[in-house]
Amino acid sequence: MALELVDLLQGSFSLIFVLISLYLGFSILFKYFKYKSRLYILVGISWIGVANPWFPDSISFLMNVFFQESLAIEWYFIIGNAFIPLALLAWLI
């Protein structure tokens, strides 16, 4: 199945957003080892959790580009919603 322009733009921009958010989240997370403050771990996990709803869109885009298959709707919802409570809990702590 060929990707339309809208699908290509949405998938590529969501992939870029996820990669940037993962980079920022892990860089905040790794500052814990330098400063030994628990706050860096919690904010890093929360930052990664903010990008969590865009994970399935990025995975589906990559699967569509490489394998011409889309992510199943069940996995789409599981990946997109399963870790949001953990991120919110990390932010509230």
PDB file of N, CA, C and O in Angstrom:
ATOM      1  N   MET A   1       0.840  -1.166   0.000  1.00  0.00           N
ATOM      2  CA  MET A   1       0.000   0.000   0.000  1.00  0.00           C
ATOM      3  C   MET A   1       0.891   1.236   0.000  1.00  0.00           C
ATOM      4  O   MET A   1       1.733   1.393   0.884  1.00  0.00           O
ATOM      5  N   ALA A   2       0.718   2.093  -0.960  1.00  0.00           N
ATOM      6  CA  ALA A   2       1.526   3.300  -1.076  1.00  0.00           C
ATOM      7  C   ALA A   2       1.026   4.356  -0.091  1.00  0.00           C
ATOM      8  O   ALA A   2      -0.173   4.494   0.149  1.00  0.00           O
ATOM      9  N   LEU A   3       1.964   5.081   0.460  1.00  0.00           N
ATOM     10  CA  LEU A   3       1.610   6.129   1.405  1.00  0.00           C
ATOM     11  C   LEU A   3       1.213   7.392   0.657  1.00  0.00           C
ATOM     12  O   LEU A   3       1.859   7.783  -0.315  1.00  0.00           O
ATOM     13  N   GLU A   4       0.151   8.017   1.118  1.00  0.00           N
ATOM     14  CA  GLU A   4      -0.236   9.307   0.564  1.00  0.00           C
ATOM     15  C   GLU A   4       0.604  10.383   1.231  1.00  0.00           C
ATOM     16  O   GLU A   4       1.317  10.119   2.199  1.00  0.00           O
ATOM     17  N   LEU A   5       0.513  11.596   0.705  1.00  0.00           N
ATOM     18  CA  LEU A   5       1.325  12.695   1.218  1.00  0.00           C
ATOM     19  C   LEU A   5       1.013  12.982   2.684  1.00  0.00           C
ATOM     20  O   LEU A   5       1.921  13.231   3.477  1.00  0.00           O
ATOM     21  N   VAL A   6      -0.258  12.948   3.040  1.00  0.00           N
ATOM     22  CA  VAL A   6      -0.651  13.220   4.429  1.00  0.00           C
ATOM     23  C   VAL A   6      -0.076  12.162   5.364  1.00  0.00           C
ATOM     24  O   VAL A   6       0.431  12.490   6.436  1.00  0.00           O
ATOM     25  N   ASP A   7      -0.152  10.904   4.964  1.00  0.00           N
ATOM     26  CA  ASP A   7       0.393   9.821   5.785  1.00  0.00           C
ATOM     27  C   ASP A   7       1.902   9.935   5.912  1.00  0.00           C
ATOM     28  O   ASP A   7       2.461   9.701   6.983  1.00  0.00           O
ATOM     29  N   LEU A   8       2.550  10.292   4.830  1.00  0.00           N
ATOM     30  CA  LEU A   8       4.003  10.449   4.845  1.00  0.00           C
ATOM     31  C   LEU A   8       4.427  11.591   5.758  1.00  0.00           C
ATOM     32  O   LEU A   8       5.383  11.456   6.521  1.00  0.00           O
ATOM     33  N   LEU A   9       3.723  12.711   5.682  1.00  0.00           N
ATOM     34  CA  LEU A   9       4.052  13.851   6.540  1.00  0.00           C
ATOM     35  C   LEU A   9       3.768  13.552   8.008  1.00  0.00           C
ATOM     36  O   LEU A   9       4.596  13.837   8.873  1.00  0.00           O
ATOM     37  N   GLN A  10       2.604  12.982   8.289  1.00  0.00           N
ATOM     38  CA  GLN A  10       2.262  12.677   9.678  1.00  0.00           C
ATOM     39  C   GLN A  10       3.230  11.659  10.270  1.00  0.00           C
ATOM     40  O   GLN A  10       3.682  11.822  11.404  1.00  0.00           O
ATOM     41  N   GLY A  11       3.548  10.631   9.527  1.00  0.00           N
ATOM     42  CA  GLY A  11       4.458   9.611  10.027  1.00  0.00           C
ATOM     43  C   GLY A  11       5.864  10.127  10.229  1.00  0.00           C
ATOM     44  O   GLY A  11       6.499   9.827  11.240  1.00  0.00           O
ATOM     45  N   SER A  12       6.357  10.903   9.277  1.00  0.00           N
ATOM     46  CA  SER A  12       7.732  11.396   9.406  1.00  0.00           C
ATOM     47  C   SER A  12       7.849  12.436  10.515  1.00  0.00           C
ATOM     48  O   SER A  12       8.836  12.442  11.251  1.00  0.00           O
ATOM     49  N   PHE A  13       6.858  13.315  10.645  1.00  0.00           N
ATOM     50  CA  PHE A  13       6.923  14.303  11.719  1.00  0.00           C
ATOM     51  C   PHE A  13       6.733  13.665  13.095  1.00  0.00           C
ATOM     52  O   PHE A  13       7.356  14.095  14.065  1.00  0.00           O
ATOM     53  N   SER A  14       5.895  12.664  13.186  1.00  0.00           N
ATOM     54  CA  SER A  14       5.756  11.979  14.475  1.00  0.00           C
ATOM     55  C   SER A  14       7.027  11.210  14.818  1.00  0.00           C
ATOM     56  O   SER A  14       7.413  11.143  15.985  1.00  0.00           O
ATOM     57  N   LEU A  15       7.676  10.633  13.820  1.00  0.00           N
ATOM     58  CA  LEU A  15       8.945   9.945  14.063  1.00  0.00           C
ATOM     59  C   LEU A  15      10.015  10.930  14.525  1.00  0.00           C
ATOM     60  O   LEU A  15      10.779  10.629  15.442  1.00  0.00           O
ATOM     61  N   ILE A  16      10.074  12.094  13.902  1.00  0.00           N
ATOM     62  CA  ILE A  16      11.035  13.121  14.317  1.00  0.00           C
ATOM     63  C   ILE A  16      10.744  13.571  15.744  1.00  0.00           C
ATOM     64  O   ILE A  16      11.664  13.718  16.550  1.00  0.00           O
ATOM     65  N   PHE A  17       9.467  13.791  16.059  1.00  0.00           N
ATOM     66  CA  PHE A  17       9.093  14.207  17.408  1.00  0.00           C
ATOM     67  C   PHE A  17       9.467  13.158  18.446  1.00  0.00           C
ATOM     68  O   PHE A  17       9.974  13.494  19.516  1.00  0.00           O
ATOM     69  N   VAL A  18       9.222  11.899  18.136  1.00  0.00           N
ATOM     70  CA  VAL A  18       9.541  10.819  19.072  1.00  0.00           C
ATOM     71  C   VAL A  18      11.045  10.720  19.282  1.00  0.00           C
ATOM     72  O   VAL A  18      11.501  10.564  20.414  1.00  0.00           O
ATOM     73  N   LEU A  19      11.815  10.809  18.215  1.00  0.00           N
ATOM     74  CA  LEU A  19      13.272  10.713  18.351  1.00  0.00           C
ATOM     75  C   LEU A  19      13.836  11.871  19.157  1.00  0.00           C
ATOM     76  O   LEU A  19      14.703  11.666  20.006  1.00  0.00           O
ATOM     77  N   ILE A  20      13.359  13.081  18.908  1.00  0.00           N
ATOM     78  CA  ILE A  20      13.828  14.238  19.677  1.00  0.00           C
ATOM     79  C   ILE A  20      13.408  14.112  21.139  1.00  0.00           C
ATOM     80  O   ILE A  20      14.196  14.407  22.038  1.00  0.00           O
ATOM     81  N   SER A  21      12.186  13.679  21.379  1.00  0.00           N
ATOM     82  CA  SER A  21      11.719  13.529  22.762  1.00  0.00           C
ATOM     83  C   SER A  21      12.469  12.432  23.504  1.00  0.00           C
ATOM     84  O   SER A  21      12.775  12.580  24.687  1.00  0.00           O
ATOM     85  N   LEU A  22      12.768  11.336  22.818  1.00  0.00           N
ATOM     86  CA  LEU A  22      13.566  10.287  23.458  1.00  0.00           C
ATOM     87  C   LEU A  22      14.969  10.781  23.776  1.00  0.00           C
ATOM     88  O   LEU A  22      15.506  10.489  24.845  1.00  0.00           O
ATOM     89  N   TYR A  23      15.561  11.526  22.857  1.00  0.00           N
ATOM     90  CA  TYR A  23      16.897  12.070  23.108  1.00  0.00           C
ATOM     91  C   TYR A  23      16.876  13.014  24.310  1.00  0.00           C
ATOM     92  O   TYR A  23      17.728  12.915  25.193  1.00  0.00           O
ATOM     93  N   LEU A  24      15.908  13.927  24.343  1.00  0.00           N
ATOM     94  CA  LEU A  24      15.826  14.861  25.466  1.00  0.00           C
ATOM     95  C   LEU A  24      15.513  14.138  26.777  1.00  0.00           C
ATOM     96  O   LEU A  24      16.100  14.445  27.815  1.00  0.00           O
ATOM     97  N   GLY A  25      14.597  13.188  26.729  1.00  0.00           N
ATOM     98  CA  GLY A  25      14.233  12.447  27.939  1.00  0.00           C
ATOM     99  C   GLY A  25      15.395  11.661  28.507  1.00  0.00           C
ATOM    100  O   GLY A  25      15.627  11.672  29.716  1.00  0.00           O
ATOM    101  N   PHE A  26      16.132  10.972  27.634  1.00  0.00           N
ATOM    102  CA  PHE A  26      17.273  10.199  28.126  1.00  0.00           C
ATOM    103  C   PHE A  26      18.428  11.099  28.554  1.00  0.00           C
ATOM    104  O   PHE A  26      19.172  10.746  29.469  1.00  0.00           O
ATOM    105  N   SER A  27      18.591  12.250  27.914  1.00  0.00           N
ATOM    106  CA  SER A  27      19.651  13.153  28.365  1.00  0.00           C
ATOM    107  C   SER A  27      19.314  13.732  29.736  1.00  0.00           C
ATOM    108  O   SER A  27      20.210  13.911  30.561  1.00  0.00           O
ATOM    109  N   ILE A  28      18.047  14.027  29.992  1.00  0.00           N
ATOM    110  CA  ILE A  28      17.637  14.468  31.332  1.00  0.00           C
ATOM    111  C   ILE A  28      17.807  13.328  32.326  1.00  0.00           C
ATOM    112  O   ILE A  28      18.260  13.538  33.451  1.00  0.00           O
ATOM    113  N   LEU A  29      17.444  12.132  31.910  1.00  0.00           N
ATOM    114  CA  LEU A  29      17.545  10.957  32.775  1.00  0.00           C
ATOM    115  C   LEU A  29      18.994  10.674  33.165  1.00  0.00           C
ATOM    116  O   LEU A  29      19.261  10.322  34.313  1.00  0.00           O
ATOM    117  N   PHE A  30      19.924  10.820  32.239  1.00  0.00           N
ATOM    118  CA  PHE A  30      21.323  10.526  32.520  1.00  0.00           C
ATOM    119  C   PHE A  30      22.013  11.621  33.327  1.00  0.00           C
ATOM    120  O   PHE A  30      23.124  11.415  33.816  1.00  0.00           O
ATOM    121  N   LYS A  31      21.379  12.774  33.475  1.00  0.00           N
ATOM    122  CA  LYS A  31      21.939  13.810  34.344  1.00  0.00           C
ATOM    123  C   LYS A  31      21.879  13.394  35.813  1.00  0.00           C
ATOM    124  O   LYS A  31      22.552  13.976  36.663  1.00  0.00           O
ATOM    125  N   TYR A  32      21.070  12.388  36.094  1.00  0.00           N
ATOM    126  CA  TYR A  32      21.006  11.874  37.461  1.00  0.00           C
ATOM    127  C   TYR A  32      22.377  11.401  37.921  1.00  0.00           C
ATOM    128  O   TYR A  32      22.756  11.630  39.069  1.00  0.00           O
ATOM    129  N   PHE A  33      23.119  10.750  37.049  1.00  0.00           N
ATOM    130  CA  PHE A  33      24.418  10.203  37.435  1.00  0.00           C
ATOM    131  C   PHE A  33      25.432  11.301  37.722  1.00  0.00           C
ATOM    132  O   PHE A  33      26.399  11.073  38.448  1.00  0.00           O
ATOM    133  N   LYS A  34      25.225  12.484  37.164  1.00  0.00           N
ATOM    134  CA  LYS A  34      26.137  13.597  37.419  1.00  0.00           C
ATOM    135  C   LYS A  34      25.760  14.345  38.698  1.00  0.00           C
ATOM    136  O   LYS A  34      26.629  14.695  39.497  1.00  0.00           O
ATOM    137  N   TYR A  35      24.456  14.588  38.890  1.00  0.00           N
ATOM    138  CA  TYR A  35      24.016  15.423  40.002  1.00  0.00           C
ATOM    139  C   TYR A  35      23.403  14.647  41.166  1.00  0.00           C
ATOM    140  O   TYR A  35      23.212  15.215  42.241  1.00  0.00           O
ATOM    141  N   LYS A  36      23.090  13.365  40.979  1.00  0.00           N
ATOM    142  CA  LYS A  36      22.522  12.496  42.019  1.00  0.00           C
ATOM    143  C   LYS A  36      21.234  13.054  42.626  1.00  0.00           C
ATOM    144  O   LYS A  36      20.996  12.926  43.827  1.00  0.00           O
ATOM    145  N   SER A  37      20.414  13.668  41.789  1.00  0.00           N
ATOM    146  CA  SER A  37      19.122  14.166  42.237  1.00  0.00           C
ATOM    147  C   SER A  37      18.016  13.324  41.602  1.00  0.00           C
ATOM    148  O   SER A  37      17.997  13.120  40.388  1.00  0.00           O
ATOM    149  N   ARG A  38      17.107  12.846  42.426  1.00  0.00           N
ATOM    150  CA  ARG A  38      16.022  11.990  41.950  1.00  0.00           C
ATOM    151  C   ARG A  38      15.091  12.726  40.993  1.00  0.00           C
ATOM    152  O   ARG A  38      14.383  12.105  40.199  1.00  0.00           O
ATOM    153  N   LEU A  39      15.099  14.036  41.075  1.00  0.00           N
ATOM    154  CA  LEU A  39      14.246  14.850  40.220  1.00  0.00           C
ATOM    155  C   LEU A  39      14.545  14.628  38.740  1.00  0.00           C
ATOM    156  O   LEU A  39      13.632  14.648  37.914  1.00  0.00           O
ATOM    157  N   TYR A  40      15.808  14.417  38.400  1.00  0.00           N
ATOM    158  CA  TYR A  40      16.176  14.198  36.998  1.00  0.00           C
ATOM    159  C   TYR A  40      15.604  12.889  36.460  1.00  0.00           C
ATOM    160  O   TYR A  40      15.223  12.812  35.292  1.00  0.00           O
ATOM    161  N   ILE A  41      15.543  11.882  37.290  1.00  0.00           N
ATOM    162  CA  ILE A  41      14.948  10.611  36.857  1.00  0.00           C
ATOM    163  C   ILE A  41      13.456  10.798  36.593  1.00  0.00           C
ATOM    164  O   ILE A  41      12.939  10.344  35.572  1.00  0.00           O
ATOM    165  N   LEU A  42      12.778  11.459  37.501  1.00  0.00           N
ATOM    166  CA  LEU A  42      11.333  11.627  37.366  1.00  0.00           C
ATOM    167  C   LEU A  42      10.965  12.513  36.183  1.00  0.00           C
ATOM    168  O   LEU A  42      10.015  12.214  35.459  1.00  0.00           O
ATOM    169  N   VAL A  43      11.702  13.592  35.978  1.00  0.00           N
ATOM    170  CA  VAL A  43      11.413  14.478  34.848  1.00  0.00           C
ATOM    171  C   VAL A  43      11.766  13.799  33.531  1.00  0.00           C
ATOM    172  O   VAL A  43      11.061  13.980  32.539  1.00  0.00           O
ATOM    173  N   GLY A  44      12.844  13.021  33.505  1.00  0.00           N
ATOM    174  CA  GLY A  44      13.203  12.296  32.285  1.00  0.00           C
ATOM    175  C   GLY A  44      12.151  11.273  31.901  1.00  0.00           C
ATOM    176  O   GLY A  44      11.792  11.160  30.729  1.00  0.00           O
ATOM    177  N   ILE A  45      11.657  10.530  32.874  1.00  0.00           N
ATOM    178  CA  ILE A  45      10.592   9.557  32.602  1.00  0.00           C
ATOM    179  C   ILE A  45       9.320  10.270  32.155  1.00  0.00           C
ATOM    180  O   ILE A  45       8.621   9.801  31.257  1.00  0.00           O
ATOM    181  N   SER A  46       9.026  11.398  32.782  1.00  0.00           N
ATOM    182  CA  SER A  46       7.834  12.150  32.394  1.00  0.00           C
ATOM    183  C   SER A  46       7.954  12.696  30.981  1.00  0.00           C
ATOM    184  O   SER A  46       6.979  12.694  30.229  1.00  0.00           O
ATOM    185  N   TRP A  47       9.134  13.159  30.615  1.00  0.00           N
ATOM    186  CA  TRP A  47       9.325  13.700  29.271  1.00  0.00           C
ATOM    187  C   TRP A  47       9.159  12.605  28.212  1.00  0.00           C
ATOM    188  O   TRP A  47       8.554  12.830  27.164  1.00  0.00           O
ATOM    189  N   ILE A  48       9.693  11.444  28.495  1.00  0.00           N
ATOM    190  CA  ILE A  48       9.512  10.321  27.571  1.00  0.00           C
ATOM    191  C   ILE A  48       8.038   9.932  27.523  1.00  0.00           C
ATOM    192  O   ILE A  48       7.526   9.569  26.464  1.00  0.00           O
ATOM    193  N   GLY A  49       7.362  10.005  28.650  1.00  0.00           N
ATOM    194  CA  GLY A  49       5.943   9.675  28.690  1.00  0.00           C
ATOM    195  C   GLY A  49       5.067  10.656  27.939  1.00  0.00           C
ATOM    196  O   GLY A  49       3.997  10.288  27.455  1.00  0.00           O
ATOM    197  N   VAL A  50       5.511  11.906  27.836  1.00  0.00           N
ATOM    198  CA  VAL A  50       4.753  12.888  27.063  1.00  0.00           C
ATOM    199  C   VAL A  50       4.713  12.489  25.594  1.00  0.00           C
ATOM    200  O   VAL A  50       3.712  12.723  24.916  1.00  0.00           O
ATOM    201  N   ALA A  51       5.781  11.896  25.100  1.00  0.00           N
ATOM    202  CA  ALA A  51       5.849  11.475  23.696  1.00  0.00           C
ATOM    203  C   ALA A  51       5.215  10.111  23.468  1.00  0.00           C
ATOM    204  O   ALA A  51       5.140   9.650  22.329  1.00  0.00           O
ATOM    205  N   ASN A  52       4.762   9.464  24.523  1.00  0.00           N
ATOM    206  CA  ASN A  52       4.224   8.114  24.406  1.00  0.00           C
ATOM    207  C   ASN A  52       3.052   7.978  23.428  1.00  0.00           C
ATOM    208  O   ASN A  52       3.009   6.978  22.712  1.00  0.00           O
ATOM    209  N   PRO A  53       2.109   8.906  23.351  1.00  0.00           N
ATOM    210  CA  PRO A  53       1.015   8.730  22.378  1.00  0.00           C
ATOM    211  C   PRO A  53       1.467   8.748  20.916  1.00  0.00           C
ATOM    212  O   PRO A  53       0.716   8.315  20.042  1.00  0.00           O
ATOM    213  N   TRP A  54       2.655   9.230  20.637  1.00  0.00           N
ATOM    214  CA  TRP A  54       3.157   9.264  19.263  1.00  0.00           C
ATOM    215  C   TRP A  54       3.993   8.035  18.918  1.00  0.00           C
ATOM    216  O   TRP A  54       4.375   7.870  17.759  1.00  0.00           O
ATOM    217  N   PHE A  55       4.287   7.172  19.883  1.00  0.00           N
ATOM    218  CA  PHE A  55       5.058   5.956  19.601  1.00  0.00           C
ATOM    219  C   PHE A  55       4.377   5.043  18.585  1.00  0.00           C
ATOM    220  O   PHE A  55       5.025   4.622  17.627  1.00  0.00           O
ATOM    221  N   PRO A  56       3.089   4.721  18.758  1.00  0.00           N
ATOM    222  CA  PRO A  56       2.488   3.798  17.790  1.00  0.00           C
ATOM    223  C   PRO A  56       2.415   4.368  16.382  1.00  0.00           C
ATOM    224  O   PRO A  56       2.522   3.626  15.406  1.00  0.00           O
ATOM    225  N   ASP A  57       2.235   5.671  16.269  1.00  0.00           N
ATOM    226  CA  ASP A  57       2.208   6.281  14.943  1.00  0.00           C
ATOM    227  C   ASP A  57       3.569   6.161  14.269  1.00  0.00           C
ATOM    228  O   ASP A  57       3.650   5.898  13.069  1.00  0.00           O
ATOM    229  N   SER A  58       4.632   6.353  15.034  1.00  0.00           N
ATOM    230  CA  SER A  58       5.980   6.218  14.482  1.00  0.00           C
ATOM    231  C   SER A  58       6.293   4.773  14.118  1.00  0.00           C
ATOM    232  O   SER A  58       6.883   4.502  13.072  1.00  0.00           O
ATOM    233  N   ILE A  59       5.897   3.851  14.983  1.00  0.00           N
ATOM    234  CA  ILE A  59       6.133   2.431  14.703  1.00  0.00           C
ATOM    235  C   ILE A  59       5.340   1.988  13.478  1.00  0.00           C
ATOM    236  O   ILE A  59       5.848   1.253  12.630  1.00  0.00           O
ATOM    237  N   SER A  60       4.099   2.439  13.394  1.00  0.00           N
ATOM    238  CA  SER A  60       3.269   2.086  12.243  1.00  0.00           C
ATOM    239  C   SER A  60       3.842   2.673  10.955  1.00  0.00           C
ATOM    240  O   SER A  60       3.797   2.028   9.907  1.00  0.00           O
ATOM    241  N   PHE A  61       4.374   3.882  11.027  1.00  0.00           N
ATOM    242  CA  PHE A  61       4.995   4.497   9.853  1.00  0.00           C
ATOM    243  C   PHE A  61       6.214   3.703   9.398  1.00  0.00           C
ATOM    244  O   PHE A  61       6.378   3.440   8.206  1.00  0.00           O
ATOM    245  N   LEU A  62       7.069   3.321  10.344  1.00  0.00           N
ATOM    246  CA  LEU A  62       8.253   2.536   9.982  1.00  0.00           C
ATOM    247  C   LEU A  62       7.869   1.166   9.436  1.00  0.00           C
ATOM    248  O   LEU A  62       8.479   0.684   8.482  1.00  0.00           O
ATOM    249  N   MET A  63       6.863   0.538  10.036  1.00  0.00           N
ATOM    250  CA  MET A  63       6.408  -0.751   9.513  1.00  0.00           C
ATOM    251  C   MET A  63       5.840  -0.605   8.107  1.00  0.00           C
ATOM    252  O   MET A  63       6.037  -1.476   7.260  1.00  0.00           O
ATOM    253  N   ASN A  64       5.141   0.491   7.862  1.00  0.00           N
ATOM    254  CA  ASN A  64       4.551   0.714   6.554  1.00  0.00           C
ATOM    255  C   ASN A  64       5.619   1.002   5.511  1.00  0.00           C
ATOM    256  O   ASN A  64       5.490   0.583   4.360  1.00  0.00           O
ATOM    257  N   VAL A  65       6.662   1.706   5.897  1.00  0.00           N
ATOM    258  CA  VAL A  65       7.736   2.015   4.949  1.00  0.00           C
ATOM    259  C   VAL A  65       8.541   0.765   4.617  1.00  0.00           C
ATOM    260  O   VAL A  65       8.841   0.515   3.449  1.00  0.00           O
ATOM    261  N   PHE A  66       8.896  -0.023   5.630  1.00  0.00           N
ATOM    262  CA  PHE A  66       9.785  -1.157   5.400  1.00  0.00           C
ATOM    263  C   PHE A  66       9.062  -2.447   5.013  1.00  0.00           C
ATOM    264  O   PHE A  66       9.568  -3.212   4.192  1.00  0.00           O
ATOM    265  N   PHE A  67       7.891  -2.698   5.589  1.00  0.00           N
ATOM    266  CA  PHE A  67       7.219  -3.981   5.378  1.00  0.00           C
ATOM    267  C   PHE A  67       5.879  -3.865   4.662  1.00  0.00           C
ATOM    268  O   PHE A  67       5.253  -4.882   4.366  1.00  0.00           O
ATOM    269  N   GLN A  68       5.428  -2.648   4.378  1.00  0.00           N
ATOM    270  CA  GLN A  68       4.136  -2.383   3.748  1.00  0.00           C
ATOM    271  C   GLN A  68       2.978  -2.988   4.538  1.00  0.00           C
ATOM    272  O   GLN A  68       1.986  -3.433   3.961  1.00  0.00           O
ATOM    273  N   GLU A  69       3.113  -2.998   5.845  1.00  0.00           N
ATOM    274  CA  GLU A  69       2.050  -3.446   6.738  1.00  0.00           C
ATOM    275  C   GLU A  69       1.867  -2.398   7.822  1.00  0.00           C
ATOM    276  O   GLU A  69       2.802  -1.686   8.188  1.00  0.00           O
ATOM    277  N   SER A  70       0.667  -2.322   8.316  1.00  0.00           N
ATOM    278  CA  SER A  70       0.368  -1.363   9.362  1.00  0.00           C
ATOM    279  C   SER A  70       0.312  -2.070  10.713  1.00  0.00           C
ATOM    280  O   SER A  70       0.146  -3.287  10.786  1.00  0.00           O
ATOM    281  N   LEU A  71       0.450  -1.303  11.754  1.00  0.00           N
ATOM    282  CA  LEU A  71       0.360  -1.831  13.110  1.00  0.00           C
ATOM    283  C   LEU A  71      -1.101  -2.160  13.413  1.00  0.00           C
ATOM    284  O   LEU A  71      -1.998  -1.378  13.100  1.00  0.00           O
ATOM    285  N   ALA A  72      -1.330  -3.308  14.016  1.00  0.00           N
ATOM    286  CA  ALA A  72      -2.697  -3.708  14.366  1.00  0.00           C
ATOM    287  C   ALA A  72      -3.283  -2.710  15.359  1.00  0.00           C
ATOM    288  O   ALA A  72      -2.572  -2.162  16.201  1.00  0.00           O
ATOM    289  N   ILE A  73      -4.571  -2.486  15.247  1.00  0.00           N
ATOM    290  CA  ILE A  73      -5.230  -1.475  16.069  1.00  0.00           C
ATOM    291  C   ILE A  73      -5.132  -1.793  17.562  1.00  0.00           C
ATOM    292  O   ILE A  73      -5.068  -0.880  18.385  1.00  0.00           O
ATOM    293  N   GLU A  74      -5.119  -3.077  17.916  1.00  0.00           N
ATOM    294  CA  GLU A  74      -4.984  -3.450  19.325  1.00  0.00           C
ATOM    295  C   GLU A  74      -3.627  -3.020  19.862  1.00  0.00           C
ATOM    296  O   GLU A  74      -3.536  -2.445  20.946  1.00  0.00           O
ATOM    297  N   TRP A  75      -2.570  -3.301  19.099  1.00  0.00           N
ATOM    298  CA  TRP A  75      -1.225  -2.901  19.512  1.00  0.00           C
ATOM    299  C   TRP A  75      -1.076  -1.386  19.497  1.00  0.00           C
ATOM    300  O   TRP A  75      -0.346  -0.822  20.311  1.00  0.00           O
ATOM    301  N   TYR A  76      -1.761  -0.734  18.580  1.00  0.00           N
ATOM    302  CA  TYR A  76      -1.717   0.725  18.498  1.00  0.00           C
ATOM    303  C   TYR A  76      -2.213   1.340  19.811  1.00  0.00           C
ATOM    304  O   TYR A  76      -1.579   2.238  20.364  1.00  0.00           O
ATOM    305  N   PHE A  77      -3.341   0.850  20.293  1.00  0.00           N
ATOM    306  CA  PHE A  77      -3.892   1.381  21.539  1.00  0.00           C
ATOM    307  C   PHE A  77      -3.080   0.956  22.757  1.00  0.00           C
ATOM    308  O   PHE A  77      -2.926   1.740  23.693  1.00  0.00           O
ATOM    309  N   ILE A  78      -2.567  -0.251  22.764  1.00  0.00           N
ATOM    310  CA  ILE A  78      -1.771  -0.716  23.902  1.00  0.00           C
ATOM    311  C   ILE A  78      -0.485   0.092  24.022  1.00  0.00           C
ATOM    312  O   ILE A  78      -0.144   0.561  25.108  1.00  0.00           O
ATOM    313  N   ILE A  79       0.227   0.257  22.912  1.00  0.00           N
ATOM    314  CA  ILE A  79       1.486   1.007  22.950  1.00  0.00           C
ATOM    315  C   ILE A  79       1.231   2.472  23.276  1.00  0.00           C
ATOM    316  O   ILE A  79       2.001   3.090  24.011  1.00  0.00           O
ATOM    317  N   GLY A  80       0.165   3.023  22.737  1.00  0.00           N
ATOM    318  CA  GLY A  80      -0.107   4.442  22.926  1.00  0.00           C
ATOM    319  C   GLY A  80      -0.639   4.813  24.291  1.00  0.00           C
ATOM    320  O   GLY A  80      -0.476   5.954  24.723  1.00  0.00           O
ATOM    321  N   ASN A  81      -1.267   3.883  24.981  1.00  0.00           N
ATOM    322  CA  ASN A  81      -1.931   4.234  26.238  1.00  0.00           C
ATOM    323  C   ASN A  81      -1.398   3.525  27.473  1.00  0.00           C
ATOM    324  O   ASN A  81      -1.729   3.929  28.587  1.00  0.00           O
ATOM    325  N   ALA A  82      -0.603   2.504  27.323  1.00  0.00           N
ATOM    326  CA  ALA A  82      -0.218   1.684  28.470  1.00  0.00           C
ATOM    327  C   ALA A  82       0.718   2.403  29.436  1.00  0.00           C
ATOM    328  O   ALA A  82       0.642   2.177  30.644  1.00  0.00           O
ATOM    329  N   PHE A  83       1.585   3.252  28.937  1.00  0.00           N
ATOM    330  CA  PHE A  83       2.609   3.833  29.798  1.00  0.00           C
ATOM    331  C   PHE A  83       2.304   5.265  30.226  1.00  0.00           C
ATOM    332  O   PHE A  83       3.101   5.880  30.935  1.00  0.00           O
ATOM    333  N   ILE A  84       1.177   5.796  29.812  1.00  0.00           N
ATOM    334  CA  ILE A  84       0.809   7.154  30.216  1.00  0.00           C
ATOM    335  C   ILE A  84       0.615   7.264  31.730  1.00  0.00           C
ATOM    336  O   ILE A  84       1.075   8.247  32.311  1.00  0.00           O
ATOM    337  N   PRO A  85      -0.043   6.308  32.404  1.00  0.00           N
ATOM    338  CA  PRO A  85      -0.165   6.431  33.862  1.00  0.00           C
ATOM    339  C   PRO A  85       1.180   6.452  34.584  1.00  0.00           C
ATOM    340  O   PRO A  85       1.330   7.150  35.586  1.00  0.00           O
ATOM    341  N   LEU A  86       2.155   5.699  34.089  1.00  0.00           N
ATOM    342  CA  LEU A  86       3.480   5.724  34.722  1.00  0.00           C
ATOM    343  C   LEU A  86       4.140   7.088  34.575  1.00  0.00           C
ATOM    344  O   LEU A  86       4.766   7.583  35.512  1.00  0.00           O
ATOM    345  N   ALA A  87       4.000   7.691  33.405  1.00  0.00           N
ATOM    346  CA  ALA A  87       4.584   9.012  33.191  1.00  0.00           C
ATOM    347  C   ALA A  87       3.900  10.062  34.061  1.00  0.00           C
ATOM    348  O   ALA A  87       4.564  10.931  34.626  1.00  0.00           O
ATOM    349  N   LEU A  88       2.586   9.985  34.169  1.00  0.00           N
ATOM    350  CA  LEU A  88       1.868  10.931  35.020  1.00  0.00           C
ATOM    351  C   LEU A  88       2.211  10.736  36.489  1.00  0.00           C
ATOM    352  O   LEU A  88       2.340  11.706  37.237  1.00  0.00           O
ATOM    353  N   LEU A  89       2.357   9.497  36.897  1.00  0.00           N
ATOM    354  CA  LEU A  89       2.741   9.221  38.276  1.00  0.00           C
ATOM    355  C   LEU A  89       4.146   9.745  38.565  1.00  0.00           C
ATOM    356  O   LEU A  89       4.397  10.300  39.635  1.00  0.00           O
ATOM    357  N   ALA A  90       5.056   9.570  37.617  1.00  0.00           N
ATOM    358  CA  ALA A  90       6.416  10.091  37.799  1.00  0.00           C
ATOM    359  C   ALA A  90       6.403  11.610  37.893  1.00  0.00           C
ATOM    360  O   ALA A  90       7.190  12.186  38.644  1.00  0.00           O
ATOM    361  N   TRP A  91       5.531  12.262  37.150  1.00  0.00           N
ATOM    362  CA  TRP A  91       5.466  13.719  37.199  1.00  0.00           C
ATOM    363  C   TRP A  91       4.871  14.194  38.526  1.00  0.00           C
ATOM    364  O   TRP A  91       5.291  15.220  39.062  1.00  0.00           O
ATOM    365  N   LEU A  92       3.896  13.453  39.058  1.00  0.00           N
ATOM    366  CA  LEU A  92       3.258  13.870  40.301  1.00  0.00           C
ATOM    367  C   LEU A  92       4.128  13.617  41.526  1.00  0.00           C
ATOM    368  O   LEU A  92       3.969  14.287  42.546  1.00  0.00           O
ATOM    369  N   ILE A  93       5.040  12.664  41.438  1.00  0.00           N
ATOM    370  CA  ILE A  93       5.918  12.387  42.574  1.00  0.00           C
ATOM    371  C   ILE A  93       6.898  13.522  42.679  1.00  0.00           C
ATOM    372  O   ILE A  93       7.751  13.521  43.567  1.00  0.00           O
TER     373      ILE A  93
END
